[in-house]
Amino acid sequence: MTFQLSEDQIAAYHDDGLLFLRGLFDQEEIKLLRTAMETDPAVQDHSLLRADQDGGATRISLWNRAGDSVYGLAARCARIVDTAEALIGEPVYHFQSKLTAKDPKVGGAWEWHQDYGYWYYNGCIAPKMLSFMIALDRTDPENGCLKLVKASYKLGRLDHVQLTEEQNGADPKHMTRILETHEVVDCVLNPGDVVVFHANTLHRSDQNRSDKRRWTLLCCYNAVSNDTVNKDDDRYYVPLDKVKDNAIKVAGLKLAAGDNAEHFTSKPYVPEVKQAS
């Protein structure tokens, strides 16, 4: 049976800027995705470390095209694409995907930020964008789960400042007031659970000082009408070939073909902004 959002779920997303979809991927699918992230040479060869302010680092691999690998098919499957289009209200294309790997004891923090605080500088004029975070491992406060500020997307795009060479964050002067007036939601997820959040929803995560790994797969989408005004960052509109939900299992453990059809990135994208005072 095809997955379809209810009217209540769509309304909740527009109220809160976030939505939990429990068990959107079953355990057979998660095993395939997890194994692909662990073993695909393309993912491993394009692994980057993003340092935080306190000596930790998160390992990421980022790619701009949803290809024919099992993780490309996950980003193209109907339950994801149809959900993105229902929430944005327009046809979408795949903007980027990434593995975020917070390994035990060393996984770094992410400071408060909006994804649109980065993506605006990719040339996206409007925040008609969102992300799906797919839990590959159990994620909770102990191992540095994602934290989302409920309804913060309604504040619009906030000024971001440079916090480290590899991280920009929402201006700390404003975050104090925002956190006094908005609820923070811990994204406690079991493998296969998904949280969807708006591009202007403020989020962060703590370091992983536990013995438990915290790996997640993020798939991000932009409205076709919101195509980037510049074409030099490789995230411009490319038609999205949606596949059936069973495509993941049909493909099995299908890795990248080795021709970089996924357009893996070789360095993190950090827009030039003013430094934090």
KOLVO-608449 format. One record per residue: residue number from 1; z, y, x of N, C-alpha, C, CB in turn. Coordinates in steps of 0.1 Angstrom, whole numbers, plus 5000, padded with zeros to 4 digits. Each point is the difference from the previous one (the first is absolute). Last residue first. Glycine has a CB too. Layout:
<rs>
R  k  n_up  n_north  n_east  ca_up  ca_north  ca_east  c_up  c_north  c_east  cb_up  cb_north  cb_east
R  NUM  Z  Y  X  Z  Y  X  Z  Y  X  Z  Y  X;
...
</rs>
This chain:
<rs>
R  k  n_up  n_north  n_east  ca_up  ca_north  ca_east  c_up  c_north  c_east  cb_up  cb_north  cb_east
R  277  5170  5376  5310  5009  5010  5007  5013  4994  5002  4988  5019  4990;
R  276  4962  4956  5007  5013  5003  4993  5009  5009  5008  4998  4978  4989;
R  275  4948  5024  5017  5012  4992  5004  5012  5004  4992  4991  4997  5023;
R  274  4957  5008  4960  5010  5006  5008  5011  4991  5002  4994  5022  4991;
R  273  4959  4955  5003  5008  5009  4992  5010  5007  5009  4997  4986  4978;
R  272  4959  4977  5023  5007  5010  5007  5006  5010  4991  4984  4998  5019;
R  271  5007  4949  4969  4995  5013  5000  5008  5010  5008  4991  4995  4978;
R  270  5002  4952  5028  5011  5009  4998  4995  5015  5000  5016  4984  5012;
R  269  4969  4960  4989  4995  5013  4996  5012  5009  4997  4979  4990  4990;
R  268  5015  4966  5046  5005  5005  4987  4995  5014  4997  5021  4987  5004;
R  267  4950  4977  5023  5011  5009  5003  5005  5005  4987  4991  5006  5022;
R  266  4973  4963  4980  5005  4997  5014  5012  5010  5003  4977  4992  5007;
R  265  5000  4983  4945  5002  5012  5008  5007  4997  5013  5002  5013  4979;
R  264  4964  4957  4988  5014  5001  5005  5000  5013  5008  5004  4975  5001;
R  263  4960  5004  4968  5002  5013  5006  5015  5003  5004  4980  5008  4987;
R  262  4996  4952  4993  5011  5007  4994  5003  5014  5005  5009  4977  4997;
R  261  4957  4992  5020  4996  5005  4987  5011  5008  4992  4984  4981  4999;
R  260  5011  4997  5048  5007  5012  4996  4995  5006  4987  5005  5004  5024;
R  259  4985  4953  4997  4990  5010  5001  5005  5014  4996  4982  4983  4996;
R  258  5041  4973  5001  4998  5004  5014  4990  5011  5002  5007  4977  5006;
R  257  5011  5001  4952  4989  4993  5006  4998  5003  5015  4989  5000  4978;
R  256  5059  4998  4993  4988  5009  5002  4990  4993  5009  5016  5020  4999;
R  255  5012  4947  4972  5004  5011  5009  4987  5009  5002  5018  4986  5012;
R  254  5002  4975  4951  4988  5006  5006  5004  5013  5008  4986  4990  4981;
R  253  5037  4968  4993  5005  5008  5011  4987  5006  5008  5021  4986  5002;
R  252  4972  5004  4947  5009  4993  5009  5003  5009  5011  4991  4978  4994;
R  251  4978  5027  4966  4997  5003  5014  5009  4992  5010  4993  5023  4993;
R  250  5015  4975  4960  4987  4994  5003  4996  5001  5015  4993  5005  4976;
R  249  5046  5017  5007  5002  4985  5002  4987  4993  5003  5019  5001  4984;
R  248  4978  5045  5007  5009  4998  5012  5002  4985  5002  5012  5022  4995;
R  247  4963  4994  4968  4993  5000  5012  5009  4997  5012  4984  5017  4990;
R  246  5026  4987  4961  5001  4987  5007  4994  5000  5014  5001  4989  4978;
R  245  4998  5049  4992  5013  4998  5005  5001  4987  5008  5009  5014  4981;
R  244  4944  5012  5016  5009  4993  4991  5013  4998  5007  4981  4989  4987;
R  243  4990  5052  5031  4999  4985  4999  5010  4995  4990  4992  4998  5024;
R  242  4980  5052  4991  5012  4993  4995  4997  4985  4998  5007  5021  4988;
R  241  4974  5019  5044  4995  4988  4993  5011  4992  4995  4980  4999  5014;
R  240  5012  5055  5000  5009  4989  5000  4995  4988  4991  5019  5016  5004;
R  239  4957  5028  5025  5002  4993  4987  5009  4988  5002  4977  5008  4993;
R  238  5030  5035  5037  4991  4988  5001  5002  4992  4987  5001  5000  5026;
R  237  5015  5052  4994  4997  4991  4989  4990  4989  5005  5004  5018  4983;
R  236  5027  5004  5054  4992  5005  4989  4996  4989  4991  4992  5018  5015;
R  235  5034  4983  5028  5006  4996  4987  4993  5006  4988  5022  4999  5012;
R  234  4970  5008  5038  4997  4987  4996  5006  4995  4987  4997  4995  5024;
R  233  5002  5049  5002  5012  4991  5001  4998  4987  4994  5013  5020  5000;
R  232  4955  5018  5000  5002  4996  5014  5013  4991  5002  4989  5022  5006;
R  231  4988  5003  4955  4996  4986  5002  5004  4995  5014  4982  5003  4983;
R  230  5034  5037  4977  4995  4998  5013  4998  4985  5002  5011  5021  5009;
R  229  5004  4993  4950  4991  5011  5003  4994  4999  5014  5012  5014  4983;
R  228  5007  4944  4984  5004  5010  5011  4988  5010  5002  5014  4982  5011;
R  227  4994  4995  4941  4995  4996  5013  5003  5011  5010  4982  4986  4989;
R  226  5028  5008  4962  5008  5007  5010  4996  4997  5014  5019  5000  4984;
R  225  4964  4979  4976  4997  5014  4999  5007  5009  5010  4997  4996  4976;
R  224  5011  4957  5021  4987  5003  5005  4996  5014  5000  4993  4977  4992;
R  223  5058  5008  5013  4990  5002  4989  4986  5002  5007  5018  5009  4984;
R  222  5019  4963  5043  4996  5014  4997  4990  5000  4989  5004  5007  5024;
R  221  5035  4957  5001  4988  5003  4993  4999  5015  4997  5001  4977  4990;
R  220  5026  4980  5042  5000  5013  4995  4986  5004  4994  5018  5006  5017;
R  219  5019  4952  5001  4986  5002  4996  4999  5013  4992  4994  4975  4999;
R  218  5042  4995  5036  4998  5011  4991  4985  5002  4998  5021  5011  5008;
R  217  5018  4950  5008  4986  5003  5000  4998  5012  4990  4993  4976  5007;
R  216  5052  5005  5024  4994  5003  4987  4985  5003  5002  5022  5009  4991;
R  215  5027  4969  5034  4986  5003  5001  4995  5003  4986  4997  4985  5020;
R  214  5050  5007  5008  4996  5007  4988  4985  5004  5001  5024  5008  4996;
R  213  5018  4956  5027  4987  5007  5001  4997  5007  4986  4992  4983  5018;
R  212  5059  5004  5001  4989  4996  4991  4987  5009  5002  5017  4992  4983;
R  211  5028  5011  5036  4994  4989  5006  4988  4995  4992  5021  4993  5010;
R  210  4997  5060  4992  5004  4986  4996  4993  4990  5008  5005  5009  4977;
R  209  4989  5040  5022  5010  4995  5010  5005  4986  4997  5007  5024  5005;
R  208  4953  5013  4982  5004  4986  4998  5009  4995  5011  4978  4996  4987;
R  207  5013  5057  4994  4998  4990  5010  5004  4986  4995  5003  5017  5018;
R  206  4985  5017  4943  5009  5000  5012  4995  4990  5010  5019  5006  4985;
R  205  4950  5023  4979  5007  4988  5002  5009  5000  5012  4981  4988  4989;
R  204  4990  5045  4970  5004  4998  5014  5006  4985  5001  5005  5025  5003;
R  203  4967  5014  4960  5006  4987  5004  5003  5000  5015  4987  4989  4982;
R  202  4992  5042  4971  5007  5000  5013  5006  4987  5003  5005  5024  4997;
R  201  4951  4988  4973  5014  4995  4999  5006  4999  5014  4994  4987  4979;
R  200  4960  5025  5010  5009  5011  5002  5015  4995  4998  4982  5016  4993;
R  199  4980  4955  5001  4999  5005  5013  5009  5012  5003  4976  4993  4999;
R  198  5037  4967  4967  4991  5011  5000  5000  5006  5014  5004  5005  4976;
R  197  5009  4942  5014  5005  5014  5000  4989  5010  5002  5022  4991  5008;
R  196  4994  4953  4981  4989  5009  5000  5006  5014  5000  4984  4984  4988;
R  195  5033  4963  5025  5003  5014  4995  4988  5009  5002  5025  4996  5005;
R  194  4985  4947  4992  4992  5011  5004  5007  5013  4995  4979  4986  5000;
R  193  5031  4956  5012  5002  5012  4992  4992  5012  5006  5023  4992  4994;
R  192  4978  4966  5028  4991  5000  4988  5002  5012  4991  5000  4976  5002;
R  191  5040  5009  5029  4986  4998  5003  4992  4998  4988  5007  4989  5022;
R  190  5035  5040  4970  4998  4987  5005  4985  4998  5004  5020  4991  4986;
R  189  5011  5056  5012  4989  4992  4996  5001  4986  5005  4986  5020  4999;
R  188  5037  5032  4994  5005  4987  5002  4989  4990  4995  5025  5006  4999;
R  187  4979  5047  5011  4990  4990  4996  5004  4987  5005  4982  5017  5001;
R  186  5047  5029  4985  4997  4990  5010  4990  4990  4995  5023  5003  5009;
R  185  4985  5050  4976  4999  4986  4996  4997  4991  5012  4991  5007  4977;
R  184  5030  5045  5009  4994  4992  5010  5000  4986  4996  5006  5016  5018;
R  183  4996  5034  4954  5006  4986  5002  4991  4993  5011  5009  4999  4976;
R  182  4999  5056  5018  4992  4989  4996  5006  4987  5004  4980  5014  5003;
R  181  5038  5030  5006  4996  5001  4987  4991  4989  4995  5001  5024  5003;
R  180  5018  4982  5042  5011  5004  4991  4996  4999  4985  5009  5015  5018;
R  179  4960  4979  5017  5009  4988  4999  5012  5003  4991  4992  4992  5023;
R  178  4977  5043  4986  4994  4990  4993  5009  4988  4997  4978  5008  5009;
R  177  5036  5027  5020  5001  5003  4985  4994  4990  4992  4999  5024  5006;
R  176  4998  4970  5040  5014  5000  4996  5002  5003  4985  5006  5008  5023;
R  175  4951  4994  4999  5004  4986  4996  5015  5000  4996  4984  4991  5016;
R  174  4992  5048  5002  4998  4998  4985  5006  4986  4996  4980  5014  5001;
R  173  5021  4999  5044  5007  5011  4993  4999  4998  4985  4996  5016  5019;
R  172  4981  4956  5013  5014  4996  4997  5007  5011  4992  5000  4986  5021;
R  171  4947  5003  4977  5009  5010  5006  5014  4997  4997  4982  5017  4999;
R  170  4984  4942  5002  5003  5011  4991  5010  5010  5006  4994  4986  4980;
R  169  4979  4985  5055  5009  4998  4989  5001  5012  4991  5013  4984  5014;
R  168  4958  4986  5029  5002  5013  4993  5009  4997  4988  4978  5010  5008;
R  167  5011  4962  5041  5005  5000  4986  5001  5015  4996  5012  4978  5002;
R  166  4976  5006  5042  4993  4991  4992  5004  5000  4985  4998  4986  5020;
R  165  5021  5041  5017  4985  5000  5003  4993  4992  4990  5005  5003  5024;
R  164  5038  5015  4956  4998  4994  5013  4985  5001  5002  5020  4984  4997;
R  163  4994  5041  4968  5014  4996  5004  5000  4992  5013  5005  4999  4976;
R  162  4964  5040  4995  5000  4990  5010  5014  4996  5004  4977  5008  5009;
R  161  5009  5011  4941  5002  5005  5014  5000  4988  5010  5013  5020  4991;
R  160  4971  4995  4954  5004  4990  5010  5001  5006  5014  4990  4982  4985;
R  159  5009  5036  4959  4997  5002  5014  5006  4989  5009  5000  5025  4996;
R  158  4988  4963  4954  5010  5008  5007  4995  5002  5014  5018  4991  4987;
R  157  4959  4997  4962  5000  4998  5014  5009  5009  5008  4976  4992  4998;
R  156  5037  4997  4951  4988  5004  5007  5000  4997  5015  4996  5017  4983;
R  155  5037  4974  4981  5002  5011  5008  4987  5005  5006  5024  4993  5004;
R  154  4981  4967  4971  4998  5011  4991  5002  5013  5008  5007  4987  4980;
R  153  5002  4970  5038  4985  5003  5001  4997  5013  4991  4995  4976  5004;
R  152  5049  5002  4998  4997  5010  5010  4986  5004  5001  5019  4992  5012;
R  151  5005  4973  4960  4994  5012  4994  4997  5011  5010  5012  4995  4979;
R  150  5019  4969  5041  4995  4999  4987  4995  5014  4995  5015  4980  4995;
R  149  4988  5000  5055  5007  5010  4992  4993  5001  4986  5006  5013  5021;
R  148  4999  4944  5016  4991  5009  4992  5008  5010  4993  4983  4982  4998;
R  147  5019  4979  5045  5008  5008  4991  4991  5011  4994  5022  4996  5013;
R  146  4973  4953  5015  4995  5013  4996  5010  5006  4990  4976  4992  5003;
R  145  5045  4973  5031  4990  5000  4989  4995  5015  4998  5011  4979  4990;
R  144  5018  4995  5046  4992  5012  5001  4990  5002  4989  5004  5000  5024;
R  143  5030  4964  4983  4989  4999  5010  4990  5012  4999  5002  4975  4999;
R  142  5038  5022  4973  5004  4995  5012  4989  5000  5011  5017  4986  4987;
R  141  4976  5027  4966  5006  5010  5009  5004  4995  5014  5008  5012  4980;
R  140  4954  4961  4998  5012  5005  4994  5006  5010  5009  5004  4979  4987;
R  139  4953  4982  5005  5003  5013  5005  5012  5005  4992  4976  5005  5007;
R  138  4995  4946  5005  5011  5006  4993  5002  5014  5006  5010  4978  4993;
R  137  4942  5006  5017  5014  4995  5003  5009  5006  4989  4996  4997  5025;
R  136  4960  5014  4972  4998  4987  5006  5013  4993  5003  4978  5009  5010;
R  135  5006  5032  4954  5011  4994  5008  4995  4987  5006  5018  5012  4987;
R  134  4954  5032  4998  5001  4986  4996  5010  4994  5010  4977  4999  4991;
R  133  5008  5052  4990  5007  4993  5010  5003  4986  4996  5010  5022  5008;
R  132  4953  5019  4978  5007  4988  4996  5007  4994  5012  4982  4995  4982;
R  131  5000  5058  5004  5002  4989  5009  5006  4988  4993  5002  5016  5020;
R  130  4966  5033  4968  5013  4992  4999  4999  4988  5010  5003  5008  4976;
R  129  4971  5043  5004  5001  4989  5010  5013  4993  4998  4986  5013  5016;
R  128  4992  5032  4972  4996  4989  4991  5000  4987  5008  4986  5016  4986;
R  127  5025  5034  5026  5008  4988  5002  4998  4989  4990  5017  5015  5010;
R  126  4947  5024  5010  5010  4998  4990  5008  4987  5003  4985  5012  4983;
R  125  4982  5002  5047  5003  5013  4994  5012  4999  4990  4976  5008  5004;
R  124  5009  4965  5042  5001  4997  4986  5006  5012  4993  5004  4975  5005;
R  123  4987  5019  5044  4990  5006  4992  5001  4997  4985  4986  5000  5020;
R  122  5044  4988  5018  4988  4992  5001  4988  5006  4991  5015  4980  5004;
R  121  5029  5039  4996  4992  5004  5012  4989  4991  5003  5021  5009  5009;
R  120  5008  4982  4955  4993  5013  4997  4992  5004  5012  5019  5007  4985;
R  119  5009  4955  5018  4986  4998  4995  4993  5013  4996  5008  4978  4991;
R  118  5038  5020  5025  4991  4996  5010  4985  5001  4995  5018  4985  5010;
R  117  5017  5025  4961  5003  5009  5011  4991  4997  5012  5023  5002  4992;
R  116  4978  4970  4971  4991  5010  4998  5002  5012  5010  4998  4994  4976;
R  115  5032  4969  5021  4987  4996  5006  4990  5011  4999  5005  4976  4994;
R  114  5046  5036  5010  4991  4997  4989  4987  4995  5007  5009  5017  4984;
R  113  5045  4983  5035  4987  5006  5000  4992  4996  4987  5000  4999  5025;
R  112  5049  4994  5007  4995  5004  4987  4986  5006  5001  5024  5003  4992;
R  111  4987  4963  5047  5007  5012  4994  4994  5003  4987  5006  5009  5023;
R  110  4998  4943  5003  4990  5010  4996  5008  5011  4993  4982  4983  4998;
R  109  5034  4977  5041  5001  5008  4988  4988  5008  4997  5025  5001  5003;
R  108  4976  4951  5027  5004  5014  5000  5001  5006  4986  4989  5002  5022;
R  107  5020  4947  5003  4991  5007  4990  5005  5015  4998  4994  4978  4989;
R  106  5027  4986  5038  4993  5011  5006  4991  5008  4991  5000  4986  5020;
R  105  5029  4975  4967  5008  5007  5011  4993  5013  5005  5011  4978  5006;
R  104  4958  4986  4969  5015  5000  5000  5005  5008  5012  5000  4978  4989;
R  103  4953  5036  4991  5005  4988  5006  5016  5001  5001  4978  4996  5012;
R  102  4981  5027  4958  5013  5003  5005  5007  4987  5005  5002  5021  4985;
R  101  4946  4995  5001  5009  4989  5005  5012  5006  5006  4980  4986  5004;
R  100  4975  5025  4962  5012  5007  5006  5010  4989  5004  4996  5022  4986;
R  99  4948  4981  5003  5012  4992  5002  5011  5009  5006  4986  4979  5003;
R  98  4970  5038  4967  5007  4999  5013  5011  4990  4998  4995  5023  5006;
R  97  4957  5004  4971  5011  4990  4999  5007  4999  5013  4987  4987  4983;
R  96  4979  5051  4987  5004  4993  5012  5010  4989  4997  4997  5022  5013;
R  95  4973  4999  4955  5001  5011  5010  5005  4995  5013  5005  5016  4982;
R  94  4966  4966  4972  5011  4996  5010  5000  5011  5011  4997  4975  4995;
R  93  4987  5038  4955  4996  4992  5012  5011  4998  5009  4977  5010  4998;
R  92  5016  5001  4945  5006  5002  5013  4992  4993  5011  5022  5002  4989;
R  91  4975  5020  4955  4996  4990  5010  5005  5004  5014  4980  4996  4987;
R  90  5050  5023  4974  4986  5001  5004  4996  4988  5009  5002  5025  4999;
R  89  5043  4985  4985  4992  5004  4989  4986  5002  5003  5020  5010  4991;
R  88  5023  4975  5033  4993  5012  5004  4991  5006  4989  5000  4992  5024;
R  87  5022  4967  4968  5011  5010  5003  4994  5013  5004  5015  4981  5007;
R  86  4957  4982  4983  5007  5003  4988  5010  5011  5003  4997  4977  4992;
R  85  4978  5005  5044  4992  5008  4991  5007  5004  4987  4980  4989  5009;
R  84  5042  4982  5021  4998  5013  5007  4992  5009  4991  5001  4990  5022;
R  83  5004  4966  4964  5012  5007  4999  4999  5014  5006  5013  4979  5001;
R  82  4951  4992  5003  5001  5004  4986  5013  5008  4998  4987  4980  4993;
R  81  5006  5001  5050  4990  5011  4997  5002  5005  4986  4984  4990  5016;
R  80  5043  4973  4996  5003  5012  5008  4991  5011  4996  5008  4986  5019;
R  79  4985  4972  4962  5013  5004  4996  5005  5013  5007  5005  4976  4995;
R  78  4953  5002  5016  5000  5007  4987  5013  5006  4997  4981  4986  4992;
R  77  5005  5007  5059  5002  4991  4989  5003  5009  4987  5009  4981  5015;
R  76  4984  5032  5033  4989  5002  4991  5002  4992  4987  4986  5003  5019;
R  75  5045  4996  5018  4998  5015  4997  4989  5002  4990  5008  5005  5023;
R  74  5000  4951  4993  5012  5005  4992  4999  5014  4996  5014  4984  5013;
R  73  4953  4998  5015  4998  4995  4986  5012  5004  4992  4986  4981  5007;
R  72  5016  5027  5039  4990  5009  4994  4998  4997  4985  4989  5002  5022;
R  71  5038  4970  5003  5007  5012  4997  4991  5011  4995  5017  4994  5018;
R  70  4965  4964  4995  5009  4998  4989  5008  5013  4996  5002  4976  5007;
R  69  4951  5031  5015  5011  4992  5004  5009  4999  4988  4999  5008  5024;
R  68  4961  5018  4977  5000  4987  4993  5011  4991  5005  4975  5002  4998;
R  67  5028  5053  5002  4989  4991  5002  5001  4987  4993  4997  5011  5022;
R  66  5019  5043  4978  5004  4987  4994  4989  4991  5001  5016  5011  4985;
R  65  4996  5034  5047  4991  4993  4991  5006  4987  4995  4980  5010  5012;
R  64  5042  5020  5020  4994  5009  4990  4991  4993  4990  5003  5018  5016;
R  63  5043  4969  5017  4986  4999  4999  4995  5007  4987  5001  4977  5012;
R  62  5045  5013  5025  4994  5008  4989  4985  4998  5000  5019  5016  5001;
R  61  5034  4965  5018  4985  4999  5002  4994  5006  4988  5002  4978  5014;
R  60  5050  5027  5011  4990  5000  4989  4986  4996  5005  5013  5018  4989;
R  59  5045  4984  5024  4986  4995  5004  4991  5000  4988  5010  4985  5018;
R  58  5036  5045  4996  4994  4991  4990  4986  4996  5005  5013  5010  4981;
R  57  5035  5008  5044  4985  5001  4998  4996  4990  4990  4997  5008  5024;
R  56  5050  5021  5000  4994  4988  4994  4985  5002  4998  5021  4996  4988;
R  55  5010  5038  5030  4998  4989  5009  4994  4987  4994  5019  5009  5013;
R  54  4991  5034  4965  5012  4995  5005  4998  4987  5008  5012  5010  4981;
R  53  4956  5018  4993  5007  5009  5008  5012  4994  5007  4993  5017  4984;
R  52  4962  4954  5006  5008  5009  4992  5008  5009  5009  5002  4983  4981;
R  51  4948  4989  5026  5014  5003  5003  5007  5009  4990  4994  4997  5024;
R  50  4964  4967  4975  5003  5013  4995  5015  5003  5003  4982  4999  4982;
R  49  4977  4965  5037  5014  5003  4998  5002  5015  4996  5006  4982  5017;
R  48  4952  4980  4976  5004  5012  5006  5015  5002  4997  4977  5010  4997;
R  47  4979  4950  5003  5014  5004  4997  5004  5012  5007  5005  4976  4996;
R  46  4953  4997  5002  5000  5014  4996  5014  5004  4996  4976  4999  4993;
R  45  5014  4956  5020  4994  5008  5011  5000  5015  4997  4985  4981  5005;
R  44  5031  4987  4963  5009  5001  5012  4994  5009  5010  5008  4977  4996;
R  43  4967  5015  4965  5012  5007  4997  5009  5001  5012  4999  4991  4977;
R  42  4962  4984  5028  4996  5014  4998  5013  5009  4996  4977  4992  4992;
R  41  5026  4960  5014  4999  5008  5013  4997  5014  4998  4992  4979  5011;
R  40  5035  4989  4955  4987  5005  5001  4999  5009  5013  4997  5000  4975;
R  39  5044  4977  5008  4991  4993  5009  4986  5006  5002  5012  4980  4992;
R  38  5026  5036  4979  5007  4995  5012  4990  4995  5011  5019  4994  4986;
R  37  4968  5022  4971  5006  5011  5007  5005  4995  5013  5005  5012  4979;
R  36  4979  4956  4991  4989  5008  5006  5005  5012  5008  4986  4994  4980;
R  35  5045  4979  4997  4995  4993  5012  4988  5008  5006  5007  4978  4989;
R  34  5013  5039  4972  5009  5001  5011  4994  4993  5012  5019  5000  4984;
R  33  4957  4997  4976  5000  5014  5006  5009  5001  5012  4995  5009  4977;
R  32  5004  4950  5000  4987  5003  5006  5000  5013  5006  4989  4986  4984;
R  31  5049  5003  4991  4999  4992  5013  4987  5002  5007  5015  4983  4989;
R  30  4990  5037  4969  5008  5007  5010  5000  4992  5013  5014  5010  4982;
R  29  4965  4971  4981  4992  5011  5004  5008  5008  5012  4990  5002  4977;
R  28  5032  4962  5001  4988  4995  5008  4992  5011  5006  4999  4980  4984;
R  27  5037  5031  4987  5004  4996  5014  4989  4993  5008  5023  4997  4991;
R  26  4965  5040  4971  5008  4988  5000  5003  4996  5015  4991  4993  4977;
R  25  5001  5058  5001  4994  4989  5008  5009  4988  5001  4988  5017  5014;
R  24  5027  5018  4960  4986  5002  4998  4991  4990  5008  5005  5024  4995;
R  23  5046  4983  4997  4992  4987  5000  4986  5002  4998  5020  4989  4992;
R  22  5005  5053  4994  5007  4988  5005  4991  4988  5000  5022  5010  4993;
R  21  4974  5045  5008  4992  4989  4994  5005  4987  5006  4980  5014  4996;
R  20  5036  5042  5000  5002  4986  5005  4992  4990  4992  5023  5007  5009;
R  19  4971  5049  5000  5000  4989  4991  5002  4987  5007  4985  5013  4984;
R  18  5014  5047  5019  5002  4987  5007  5001  4989  4989  5011  5010  5020;
R  17  4988  5038  4971  4992  4999  5012  5001  4987  5008  5002  5025  5001;
R  16  5018  4991  4955  5008  4998  5012  4992  5001  5013  5014  4986  4987;
R  15  4968  5020  4967  5013  5006  5000  5006  5000  5014  5003  4993  4976;
R  14  4956  4985  5017  4998  5014  4999  5013  5008  4999  4978  4995  4989;
R  13  5024  4958  5011  4994  5004  5013  4999  5016  5000  4988  4978  5003;
R  12  5025  5001  4957  5011  5000  5010  4995  5005  5013  5011  4981  4989;
R  11  4958  5013  4977  5008  5011  4997  5011  5001  5010  4995  4998  4976;
R  10  4978  4964  5026  4992  5012  5004  5009  5013  4998  4978  4988  4994;
R  9  5040  4972  4991  5000  5000  5015  4992  5012  5005  5001  4975  5000;
R  8  5000  5017  4953  5014  5004  5005  5000  5001  5015  5011  4990  4980;
R  7  4951  4994  4999  5001  5014  4998  5013  5005  5005  4985  4999  4980;
R  6  4998  4957  5043  5003  5004  4986  5000  5015  5000  5013  4979  4996;
R  5  4957  4990  5038  5012  5008  4998  5002  5003  4986  4997  5010  5022;
R  4  4978  4945  4998  4998  5014  4994  5013  5007  4998  4979  4991  4989;
R  3  4995  4960  5033  5011  5009  5000  4996  5014  4994  5011  4988  5020;
R  2  4966  4963  4969  4999  5012  5008  5012  5009  4998  4975  4999  4998;
R  1  5022  4946  4998  5000  5012  4992  5000  5012  5009  5012  4988  4981;
</rs>
